[in-house]
Amino acid sequence: MSSLFTLLANVDKIYVSLIIIASTFVIALAFAFVTSFKMRGTKSYFITISILPMIVAAVVSMVTLFLDQATTGVVRIATIAVALGLIRFRSVNGRAEEMLLLFAGVATGLIAGLGYLAFAAIFAALIAIIFVALSSFNIFCGKKYNGDKLLKITIPESLNYSEVFNDTFARFLKRYEMVEIKTTAMGSLFRLSYRIEMLDCSQEKAFIDELRIKNANLEISILPFVGDQKNL
C-alpha cells in the first residue's frame, strides 16, 4: 500500500499533511468512542485517545516534509524518535490531559522550528479548539459512568481480607474491584482500596456500619473514584 504522499505526489505536501491529520482525527475519534465503552473509559481517556494520534501524525508528517527524499530511513526514524522523546521532559507525573497538552506544545514547537510558522499556528489553534470542545461535552458523565466510588478500608494484619467482606459487598454493591493493597502503621495494619458501585446510595451508612463491625472499627472512607489519577 502506497503512502498518501506518493499517491498525491502532484498535490502540495502541506495540503496532504492536512488531509492526513484530519483523517487521523476521524479515525482516532471512532477508535476512542468504541473502545471507551468496552473498557468503561473515562472522559480523560476519550479526549486523550482522540487527540494524541492527530498530534503524532502532525509530527511525523512535518518531519517527512522537512527531510528530503535522499535522507536515509535510519535518519528519519532517529529524527522522529528524538522529537517524540521530548515528551519525557517533565518534573512530575501529570494527568492524561496535562501530558496531552504538553505533547501538543512539543509538536507545535517542532513544526515552528522546521519553519512552518503558519502551519504551527493553525495546528495549535485547532488542537485548542478540539480540546475545549471535547472537554465541554458531558462525555461519560451519565449515571452509568459517574457512580463509581473509591472505598478505603483499614484492617488489622491478622484479618483475612480476601473473603471477609464478600457477603457485605454482595448485599450492598452492584460491583466492586480491588485496586490497591497497602500496609500502614509499620506493617501492623492493611489499607484496602476498592472501586465500587453501590446498589442503593441511600444505604451507604448501613454499608459502612457493617464494614466497621468486621474491620474492628478502624478507619473507613468512601471517596469519588477518579480513574485518571492512575491511568486513562
C-alpha positions, -999 to 999 in steps of 0.1 A, spaced: 0 0 0 15 33 -11 18 63 12 -6 92 7 24 114 -1 31 91 -30 -5 88 -42 -9 126 -41 25 134 -54 11 163 -76 -6 179 -46 12 204 -23 26 183 6 13 208 31 -23 200 20 -15 163 20 -4 167 56 -36 185 65 -56 156 49 -35 131 69 -41 150 102 -78 154 96 -82 117 86 -62 106 117 -85 126 140 -116 110 125 -101 75 128 -89 82 164 -123 96 174 -141 65 162 -115 43 179 -118 62 212 -156 61 211 -158 23 206 -130 12 230 -140 36 258 -174 20 261 -160 -15 261 -135 -7 289 -158 18 307 -134 46 298 -132 80 314 -136 114 298 -98 118 302 -93 87 282 -117 97 254 -101 131 250 -65 119 251 -70 90 226 -90 112 203 -63 139 200 -30 122 206 -28 103 173 -36 135 155 -6 152 172 17 122 164 5 124 127 14 161 126 49 155 140 57 126 116 43 144 85 62 175 93 94 156 97 86 138 64 82 172 47 114 186 61 136 157 53 143 153 16 140 121 -4 177 114 -2 176 111 36 180 75 48 153 57 67 176 55 97 180 93 99 142 97 95 135 73 123 161 88 146 147 123 140 111 113 147 123 93 178 140 124 192 110 146 185 86 122 202 111 116 231 109 152 241 76 144 258 95 127 286 108 161 298 86 167 328 91 173 365 62 154 379 37 128 367 7 146 353 -29 137 344 -36 124 309 -48 158 297 -17 176 310 6 151 292 -15 155 261 -12 193 261 25 190 268 29 168 238 8 193 217 32 220 228 62 199 218 46 192 184 38 229 179 74 239 187 88 212 164 66 224 135 75 260 141 112 251 144 110 234 110 100 268 96 63 262 91 51 290 114 17 295 98 11 257 100 22 257 136 -3 285 145 -31 267 127 -23 234 144 -21 249 179 -54 267 174 -70 235 160 -58 214 190 -70 241 214 -105 243 198 -109 205 197 -97 201 233 -121 228 246 -150 213 226 -145 177 238 -140 190 274 -173 209 272 -193 178 262 -207 157 290 -190 126 278 -192 97 302 -208 119 329 -241 100 330 -252 77 357 -236 47 341 -201 61 343 -205 85 373 -215 61 401 -181 47 409 -165 54 442 -133 46 460 -137 26 492 -107 25 516 -108 1 545 -82 -2 572 -79 -37 587 -57 -54 613 -29 -75 598 -45 -107 613 -77 -103 593 -81 -124 561 -92 -97 537 -97 -120 507 -131 -132 518 -142 -114 550 -161 -86 531 -176 -107 503 -211 -112 518 -214 -75 527 -202 -65 492 -228 -89 477 -257 -72 495 -248 -36 491 -227 -33 459 -236 -37 423 -200 -44 415 -165 -40 431 -129 -43 422 -98 -43 444 -74 -17 431 -47 -15 458 -34 -33 490 -11 -12 512 5 -18 545 4 11 571 14 17 607 47 -1 604 31 -31 589 6 -37 617 -24 -26 595 -35 -31 559 -53 -5 539 -75 -19 511 -88 2 482 -118 -9 461 -135 6 431 -172 2 439 -207 10 427 -235 10 452 -268 -8 446 -286 19 465 -267 51 475 -292 57 504 -277 25 521 -242 39 523 -243 44 561 -256 9 567 -229 -4 544 -202 14 564 -217 3 597 -215 -33 587 -179 -29 575 -170 -13 608 -181 -45 626 -158 -66 605 -127 -43 605 -126 -37 643 -140 -2 639 -108 10 621 -108 38 596 -132 36 565 -136 62 538 -156 65 506 -145 90 480 -153 98 444 -134 74 422 -111 94 399 -98 69 374 -74 92 356 -52 96 386 -35 63 379 -45 56 343 -66 69 313 
